[in-house]
């Protein structure tokens, strides 16, 4: 994902409703990578914005991130060729994204338990799991930049 001086790489996170995991991943990624990488998110069955309230609260309360402007969107409305990496947060999302023509070489699967309908502790656990994966992604990106 290293940059060659051109536009920063773009990463898309995809989950079921774009109201929990992909929201957490998008905003945590933005915080961790800054402007070096552009992060976006989408869902295979986007939910109403009010369904993202627990993710938005978790980001604010536990990670000091304001995601209050997040509006869930459908992955079918996203131009997948704009991304250098697409991360599906469950097998169903990966299947849908693959079916939409995403290149297999840029599609990755991170199995992260969906906290939807659960308590805030589950949202925090999902956020911490995503943070761990983002740190691994950043470390692997730095390793490739030094090669």
MARPAFI-295193 format. One record per residue: residue number from 1; residue in one letter; x, y, z of N, C-alpha, C in turn. Coordinates in nm, 2 decimals. Layout:
# MARPAFI-295193
- k / r / npx / npy / npz / capx / capy / capz / cpx / cpy / cpz
- NUM / a / X / Y / Z / X / Y / Z / X / Y / Z .
...
***
This chain:
# MARPAFI-295193
- k / r / npx / npy / npz / capx / capy / capz / cpx / cpy / cpz
- 1 / x / 0.08 / -0.12 / 0.00 / 0.00 / 0.00 / 0.00 / 0.09 / 0.13 / 0.00 .
- 2 / x / 0.21 / 0.11 / 0.00 / 0.30 / 0.22 / 0.00 / 0.28 / 0.32 / -0.10 .
- 3 / x / 0.31 / 0.45 / -0.07 / 0.29 / 0.56 / -0.17 / 0.41 / 0.59 / -0.25 .
- 4 / x / 0.39 / 0.62 / -0.38 / 0.51 / 0.65 / -0.46 / 0.51 / 0.80 / -0.50 .
- 5 / x / 0.45 / 0.88 / -0.41 / 0.44 / 1.02 / -0.43 / 0.32 / 1.07 / -0.50 .
- 6 / x / 0.24 / 0.98 / -0.55 / 0.11 / 1.01 / -0.62 / 0.00 / 1.02 / -0.51 .
- 7 / x / -0.12 / 1.02 / -0.55 / -0.23 / 1.02 / -0.46 / -0.22 / 0.91 / -0.36 .
- 8 / x / -0.27 / 0.94 / -0.23 / -0.26 / 0.83 / -0.13 / -0.34 / 0.71 / -0.17 .
- 9 / x / -0.30 / 0.59 / -0.12 / -0.38 / 0.47 / -0.14 / -0.52 / 0.49 / -0.08 .
- 10 / x / -0.62 / 0.42 / -0.14 / -0.76 / 0.43 / -0.09 / -0.80 / 0.29 / -0.04 .
- 11 / x / -0.86 / 0.28 / 0.08 / -0.91 / 0.16 / 0.14 / -1.06 / 0.17 / 0.16 .
- 12 / x / -1.13 / 0.06 / 0.12 / -1.27 / 0.05 / 0.15 / -1.30 / -0.06 / 0.24 .
- 13 / x / -1.37 / -0.03 / 0.35 / -1.42 / -0.14 / 0.44 / -1.56 / -0.16 / 0.41 .
- 14 / x / -1.60 / -0.29 / 0.41 / -1.74 / -0.33 / 0.38 / -1.78 / -0.43 / 0.48 .
- 15 / x / -1.90 / -0.40 / 0.53 / -1.97 / -0.50 / 0.62 / -2.12 / -0.51 / 0.59 .
- 16 / x / -2.20 / -0.56 / 0.67 / -2.34 / -0.58 / 0.64 / -2.41 / -0.45 / 0.62 .
- 17 / x / -2.42 / -0.37 / 0.73 / -2.51 / -0.25 / 0.72 / -2.44 / -0.12 / 0.72 .
- 18 / x / -2.31 / -0.11 / 0.72 / -2.23 / 0.01 / 0.72 / -2.28 / 0.10 / 0.84 .
- 19 / x / -2.30 / 0.02 / 0.95 / -2.35 / 0.09 / 1.07 / -2.27 / 0.05 / 1.20 .
- 20 / x / -2.18 / -0.05 / 1.18 / -2.10 / -0.09 / 1.30 / -1.95 / -0.11 / 1.26 .
- 21 / x / -1.92 / -0.23 / 1.22 / -1.78 / -0.26 / 1.19 / -1.71 / -0.17 / 1.09 .
- 22 / x / -1.77 / -0.15 / 0.98 / -1.70 / -0.07 / 0.87 / -1.69 / 0.07 / 0.92 .
- 23 / x / -1.78 / 0.12 / 1.00 / -1.77 / 0.26 / 1.05 / -1.66 / 0.27 / 1.14 .
- 24 / x / -1.65 / 0.17 / 1.24 / -1.53 / 0.17 / 1.33 / -1.40 / 0.16 / 1.25 .
- 25 / x / -1.40 / 0.08 / 1.15 / -1.27 / 0.06 / 1.07 / -1.23 / 0.19 / 1.00 .
- 26 / x / -1.33 / 0.25 / 0.93 / -1.31 / 0.37 / 0.86 / -1.25 / 0.48 / 0.94 .
- 27 / x / -1.31 / 0.51 / 1.05 / -1.26 / 0.62 / 1.14 / -1.14 / 0.58 / 1.22 .
- 28 / x / -1.12 / 0.46 / 1.26 / -1.00 / 0.42 / 1.33 / -0.88 / 0.43 / 1.23 .
- 29 / x / -0.91 / 0.38 / 1.11 / -0.80 / 0.39 / 1.00 / -0.76 / 0.53 / 0.98 .
- 30 / x / -0.86 / 0.62 / 0.97 / -0.83 / 0.76 / 0.94 / -0.74 / 0.82 / 1.05 .
- 31 / x / -0.78 / 0.78 / 1.18 / -0.70 / 0.83 / 1.29 / -0.55 / 0.77 / 1.29 .
- 32 / x / -0.54 / 0.65 / 1.26 / -0.41 / 0.58 / 1.27 / -0.32 / 0.62 / 1.15 .
- 33 / x / -0.37 / 0.63 / 1.03 / -0.29 / 0.66 / 0.91 / -0.28 / 0.80 / 0.87 .
- 34 / x / -0.37 / 0.89 / 0.93 / -0.37 / 1.03 / 0.89 / -0.41 / 1.04 / 0.74 .
- 35 / x / -0.34 / 1.13 / 0.68 / -0.36 / 1.16 / 0.54 / -0.28 / 1.07 / 0.44 .
- 36 / x / -0.21 / 0.98 / 0.50 / -0.12 / 0.89 / 0.42 / -0.21 / 0.79 / 0.34 .
- 37 / x / -0.33 / 0.76 / 0.39 / -0.42 / 0.66 / 0.33 / -0.56 / 0.72 / 0.34 .
- 38 / x / -0.64 / 0.71 / 0.24 / -0.78 / 0.75 / 0.24 / -0.87 / 0.63 / 0.27 .
- 39 / x / -0.95 / 0.65 / 0.37 / -1.04 / 0.54 / 0.42 / -1.19 / 0.57 / 0.39 .
- 40 / x / -1.27 / 0.48 / 0.34 / -1.41 / 0.49 / 0.33 / -1.48 / 0.36 / 0.37 .
- 41 / x / -1.61 / 0.36 / 0.38 / -1.68 / 0.24 / 0.42 / -1.81 / 0.23 / 0.35 .
- 42 / x / -1.87 / 0.11 / 0.34 / -2.00 / 0.09 / 0.28 / -2.05 / -0.04 / 0.33 .
- 43 / x / -2.18 / -0.07 / 0.30 / -2.24 / -0.19 / 0.35 / -2.31 / -0.26 / 0.23 .
- 44 / x / -2.34 / -0.39 / 0.25 / -2.41 / -0.47 / 0.15 / -2.56 / -0.45 / 0.17 .
- 45 / x / -2.60 / -0.41 / 0.28 / -2.75 / -0.38 / 0.31 / -2.75 / -0.26 / 0.41 .
- 46 / x / -2.72 / -0.14 / 0.36 / -2.70 / -0.03 / 0.45 / -2.82 / 0.00 / 0.53 .
- 47 / x / -2.80 / 0.03 / 0.66 / -2.90 / 0.06 / 0.76 / -2.93 / 0.21 / 0.77 .
- 48 / x / -3.03 / 0.25 / 0.84 / -3.05 / 0.39 / 0.86 / -2.94 / 0.45 / 0.95 .
- 49 / x / -2.92 / 0.58 / 0.94 / -2.81 / 0.64 / 1.01 / -2.82 / 0.62 / 1.16 .
- 50 / x / -2.94 / 0.61 / 1.21 / -2.96 / 0.60 / 1.36 / -2.91 / 0.46 / 1.41 .
- 51 / x / -2.90 / 0.36 / 1.32 / -2.84 / 0.23 / 1.36 / -2.69 / 0.24 / 1.38 .
- 52 / x / -2.63 / 0.35 / 1.34 / -2.48 / 0.37 / 1.36 / -2.45 / 0.44 / 1.49 .
- 53 / x / -2.55 / 0.47 / 1.57 / -2.53 / 0.55 / 1.69 / -2.44 / 0.48 / 1.79 .
- 54 / x / -2.44 / 0.35 / 1.81 / -2.35 / 0.28 / 1.90 / -2.21 / 0.28 / 1.85 .
- 55 / x / -2.19 / 0.27 / 1.72 / -2.05 / 0.28 / 1.67 / -2.00 / 0.42 / 1.69 .
- 56 / x / -2.08 / 0.52 / 1.65 / -2.04 / 0.66 / 1.67 / -2.01 / 0.69 / 1.82 .
- 57 / x / -2.09 / 0.64 / 1.91 / -2.07 / 0.66 / 2.05 / -1.94 / 0.60 / 2.09 .
- 58 / x / -1.92 / 0.47 / 2.05 / -1.80 / 0.40 / 2.09 / -1.67 / 0.47 / 2.04 .
- 59 / x / -1.68 / 0.52 / 1.91 / -1.56 / 0.60 / 1.86 / -1.53 / 0.72 / 1.94 .
- 60 / x / -1.64 / 0.79 / 1.98 / -1.62 / 0.92 / 2.06 / -1.57 / 0.88 / 2.20 .
- 61 / x / -1.64 / 0.79 / 2.27 / -1.62 / 0.76 / 2.41 / -1.48 / 0.69 / 2.43 .
- 62 / x / -1.45 / 0.59 / 2.34 / -1.33 / 0.51 / 2.37 / -1.21 / 0.55 / 2.29 .
- 63 / x / -1.23 / 0.62 / 2.18 / -1.11 / 0.65 / 2.09 / -1.10 / 0.80 / 2.06 .
- 64 / x / -1.19 / 0.88 / 2.12 / -1.19 / 1.03 / 2.10 / -1.19 / 1.07 / 1.95 .
- 65 / x / -1.28 / 1.00 / 1.88 / -1.30 / 1.03 / 1.73 / -1.45 / 1.07 / 1.71 .
- 66 / x / -1.47 / 1.18 / 1.63 / -1.60 / 1.23 / 1.60 / -1.64 / 1.17 / 1.46 .
- 67 / x / -1.74 / 1.08 / 1.47 / -1.79 / 1.02 / 1.35 / -1.94 / 1.05 / 1.33 .
- 68 / x / -1.98 / 1.16 / 1.39 / -2.12 / 1.20 / 1.40 / -2.18 / 1.23 / 1.26 .
- 69 / x / -2.10 / 1.26 / 1.17 / -2.15 / 1.28 / 1.03 / -2.17 / 1.16 / 0.94 .
- 70 / x / -2.14 / 1.04 / 1.00 / -2.15 / 0.92 / 0.92 / -2.29 / 0.89 / 0.87 .
- 71 / x / -2.30 / 0.86 / 0.74 / -2.42 / 0.82 / 0.67 / -2.40 / 0.69 / 0.60 .
- 72 / x / -2.46 / 0.58 / 0.64 / -2.44 / 0.45 / 0.58 / -2.47 / 0.46 / 0.43 .
- 73 / x / -2.39 / 0.38 / 0.35 / -2.41 / 0.38 / 0.21 / -2.40 / 0.24 / 0.15 .
- 74 / x / -2.45 / 0.22 / 0.04 / -2.45 / 0.09 / -0.03 / -2.33 / 0.07 / -0.11 .
- 75 / x / -2.26 / -0.05 / -0.09 / -2.14 / -0.07 / -0.17 / -2.16 / -0.07 / -0.32 .
- 76 / x / -2.29 / -0.10 / -0.36 / -2.32 / -0.10 / -0.50 / -2.31 / 0.04 / -0.56 .
- 77 / x / -2.31 / 0.15 / -0.48 / -2.30 / 0.29 / -0.52 / -2.16 / 0.34 / -0.52 .
- 78 / x / -2.06 / 0.25 / -0.49 / -1.92 / 0.28 / -0.48 / -1.85 / 0.23 / -0.60 .
- 79 / x / -1.76 / 0.32 / -0.66 / -1.68 / 0.27 / -0.77 / -1.56 / 0.19 / -0.72 .
- 80 / x / -1.57 / 0.06 / -0.72 / -1.47 / -0.02 / -0.66 / -1.33 / -0.01 / -0.72 .
- 81 / x / -1.32 / 0.03 / -0.84 / -1.19 / 0.04 / -0.91 / -1.10 / 0.15 / -0.85 .
- 82 / x / -1.16 / 0.24 / -0.77 / -1.09 / 0.35 / -0.71 / -1.00 / 0.31 / -0.59 .
- 83 / x / -1.02 / 0.19 / -0.55 / -0.95 / 0.14 / -0.43 / -0.83 / 0.05 / -0.45 .
- 84 / x / -0.73 / 0.07 / -0.37 / -0.61 / -0.02 / -0.39 / -0.63 / -0.14 / -0.29 .
- 85 / x / -0.72 / -0.13 / -0.20 / -0.75 / -0.24 / -0.10 / -0.89 / -0.23 / -0.06 .
- 86 / x / -0.96 / -0.34 / -0.06 / -1.10 / -0.36 / -0.01 / -1.10 / -0.46 / 0.10 .
- 87 / x / -1.14 / -0.43 / 0.21 / -1.14 / -0.52 / 0.33 / -1.29 / -0.55 / 0.37 .
- 88 / x / -1.33 / -0.67 / 0.35 / -1.46 / -0.72 / 0.39 / -1.45 / -0.77 / 0.53 .
- 89 / x / -1.54 / -0.73 / 0.61 / -1.54 / -0.77 / 0.75 / -1.61 / -0.89 / 0.79 .
- 90 / x / -1.66 / -0.96 / 0.69 / -1.72 / -1.10 / 0.70 / -1.73 / -1.16 / 0.57 .
- 91 / x / -1.76 / -1.29 / 0.57 / -1.76 / -1.37 / 0.44 / -1.87 / -1.32 / 0.35 .
- 92 / x / -1.98 / -1.29 / 0.40 / -2.09 / -1.25 / 0.31 / -2.06 / -1.12 / 0.24 .
- 93 / x / -2.00 / -1.02 / 0.31 / -1.96 / -0.90 / 0.25 / -1.85 / -0.93 / 0.14 .
- 94 / x / -1.76 / -1.02 / 0.17 / -1.66 / -1.05 / 0.07 / -1.72 / -1.11 / -0.06 .
- 95 / x / -1.82 / -1.20 / -0.04 / -1.89 / -1.26 / -0.15 / -1.96 / -1.16 / -0.23 .
- 96 / x / -2.03 / -1.07 / -0.17 / -2.10 / -0.96 / -0.25 / -2.00 / -0.87 / -0.32 .
- 97 / x / -1.89 / -0.83 / -0.26 / -1.79 / -0.74 / -0.32 / -1.73 / -0.82 / -0.44 .
- 98 / x / -1.70 / -0.94 / -0.42 / -1.64 / -1.02 / -0.53 / -1.74 / -1.03 / -0.65 .
- 99 / x / -1.86 / -1.05 / -0.61 / -1.97 / -1.06 / -0.72 / -1.99 / -0.93 / -0.79 .
- 100 / x / -1.95 / -0.82 / -0.73 / -1.96 / -0.69 / -0.80 / -1.84 / -0.66 / -0.88 .
- 101 / x / -1.74 / -0.75 / -0.89 / -1.63 / -0.74 / -0.98 / -1.50 / -0.69 / -0.92 .
- 102 / x / -1.49 / -0.68 / -0.79 / -1.37 / -0.64 / -0.73 / -1.26 / -0.74 / -0.76 .
- 103 / x / -1.14 / -0.69 / -0.79 / -1.03 / -0.78 / -0.82 / -0.99 / -0.86 / -0.69 .
- 104 / x / -0.98 / -0.99 / -0.71 / -0.94 / -1.07 / -0.60 / -0.81 / -1.03 / -0.53 .
- 105 / x / -0.72 / -0.98 / -0.61 / -0.59 / -0.94 / -0.56 / -0.59 / -0.82 / -0.45 .
- 106 / x / -0.70 / -0.75 / -0.46 / -0.71 / -0.63 / -0.36 / -0.82 / -0.66 / -0.26 .
- 107 / x / -0.89 / -0.77 / -0.26 / -0.99 / -0.80 / -0.17 / -0.94 / -0.89 / -0.05 .
- 108 / x / -0.95 / -0.84 / 0.07 / -0.90 / -0.91 / 0.19 / -1.02 / -0.93 / 0.28 .
- 109 / x / -1.01 / -1.04 / 0.36 / -1.12 / -1.07 / 0.46 / -1.06 / -1.06 / 0.60 .
- 110 / x / -1.13 / -0.98 / 0.68 / -1.10 / -0.97 / 0.82 / -1.23 / -1.02 / 0.89 .
- 111 / x / -1.23 / -1.13 / 0.95 / -1.34 / -1.18 / 1.02 / -1.35 / -1.11 / 1.16 .
- 112 / x / -1.45 / -1.01 / 1.17 / -1.47 / -0.94 / 1.29 / -1.61 / -0.96 / 1.33 .
- 113 / x / -1.64 / -1.00 / 1.45 / -1.77 / -1.03 / 1.50 / -1.86 / -0.90 / 1.49 .
- 114 / x / -1.98 / -0.91 / 1.44 / -2.07 / -0.80 / 1.43 / -2.13 / -0.77 / 1.56 .
- 115 / x / -2.11 / -0.65 / 1.61 / -2.17 / -0.61 / 1.74 / -2.32 / -0.57 / 1.74 .
- 116 / x / -2.37 / -0.56 / 1.62 / -2.51 / -0.50 / 1.60 / -2.61 / -0.57 / 1.69 .
- 117 / x / -2.68 / -0.50 / 1.76 / -2.78 / -0.55 / 1.85 / -2.73 / -0.59 / 1.99 .
- 118 / x / -2.60 / -0.59 / 2.00 / -2.54 / -0.62 / 2.13 / -2.51 / -0.50 / 2.21 .
- 119 / x / -2.45 / -0.51 / 2.33 / -2.42 / -0.40 / 2.42 / -2.30 / -0.32 / 2.37 .
- 120 / x / -2.27 / -0.21 / 2.44 / -2.15 / -0.13 / 2.40 / -2.02 / -0.20 / 2.42 .
- 121 / x / -2.02 / -0.30 / 2.51 / -1.89 / -0.37 / 2.53 / -1.86 / -0.45 / 2.40 .
- 122 / x / -1.96 / -0.50 / 2.33 / -1.93 / -0.57 / 2.20 / -1.88 / -0.47 / 2.10 .
- 123 / x / -1.93 / -0.35 / 2.10 / -1.88 / -0.25 / 2.00 / -1.73 / -0.22 / 2.04 .
- 124 / x / -1.70 / -0.20 / 2.16 / -1.56 / -0.17 / 2.20 / -1.47 / -0.29 / 2.16 .
- 125 / x / -1.52 / -0.41 / 2.19 / -1.44 / -0.53 / 2.15 / -1.41 / -0.53 / 2.00 .
- 126 / x / -1.51 / -0.50 / 1.92 / -1.50 / -0.49 / 1.77 / -1.40 / -0.38 / 1.74 .
- 127 / x / -1.41 / -0.27 / 1.80 / -1.31 / -0.16 / 1.78 / -1.17 / -0.20 / 1.81 .
- 128 / x / -1.15 / -0.26 / 1.92 / -1.02 / -0.31 / 1.96 / -0.96 / -0.41 / 1.86 .
- 129 / x / -1.05 / -0.50 / 1.81 / -1.00 / -0.60 / 1.71 / -0.96 / -0.53 / 1.58 .
- 130 / x / -1.04 / -0.44 / 1.54 / -1.01 / -0.36 / 1.42 / -0.88 / -0.28 / 1.44 .
- 131 / x / -0.86 / -0.22 / 1.55 / -0.74 / -0.15 / 1.58 / -0.62 / -0.24 / 1.57 .
- 132 / x / -0.63 / -0.36 / 1.63 / -0.52 / -0.46 / 1.62 / -0.49 / -0.49 / 1.47 .
- 133 / x / -0.59 / -0.51 / 1.39 / -0.57 / -0.54 / 1.25 / -0.51 / -0.42 / 1.17 .
- 134 / x / -0.56 / -0.30 / 1.21 / -0.50 / -0.18 / 1.14 / -0.35 / -0.16 / 1.18 .
- 135 / x / -0.31 / -0.19 / 1.30 / -0.17 / -0.19 / 1.34 / -0.09 / -0.29 / 1.26 .
- 136 / x / -0.14 / -0.40 / 1.24 / -0.07 / -0.50 / 1.16 / -0.06 / -0.46 / 1.01 .
- 137 / x / -0.17 / -0.40 / 0.96 / -0.17 / -0.34 / 0.82 / -0.06 / -0.23 / 0.81 .
- 138 / x / -0.06 / -0.15 / 0.91 / 0.04 / -0.04 / 0.91 / 0.18 / -0.09 / 0.92 .
- 139 / x / 0.21 / -0.19 / 1.00 / 0.34 / -0.25 / 1.02 / 0.38 / -0.32 / 0.88 .
- 140 / x / 0.29 / -0.38 / 0.82 / 0.32 / -0.45 / 0.69 / 0.35 / -0.35 / 0.58 .
- 141 / x / 0.28 / -0.24 / 0.59 / 0.30 / -0.13 / 0.49 / 0.43 / -0.06 / 0.51 .
- 142 / x / 0.47 / -0.04 / 0.64 / 0.60 / 0.01 / 0.67 / 0.71 / -0.08 / 0.62 .
- 143 / x / 0.69 / -0.21 / 0.65 / 0.79 / -0.31 / 0.60 / 0.81 / -0.31 / 0.45 .
- 144 / x / 0.70 / -0.29 / 0.38 / 0.71 / -0.29 / 0.23 / 0.77 / -0.16 / 0.18 .
- 145 / x / 0.75 / -0.05 / 0.25 / 0.82 / 0.08 / 0.22 / 0.97 / 0.07 / 0.23 .
- 146 / x / 1.02 / -0.01 / 0.33 / 1.16 / -0.02 / 0.35 / 1.23 / -0.12 / 0.26 .
- 147 / x / 1.15 / -0.20 / 0.19 / 1.21 / -0.30 / 0.11 / 1.27 / -0.24 / -0.02 .
***
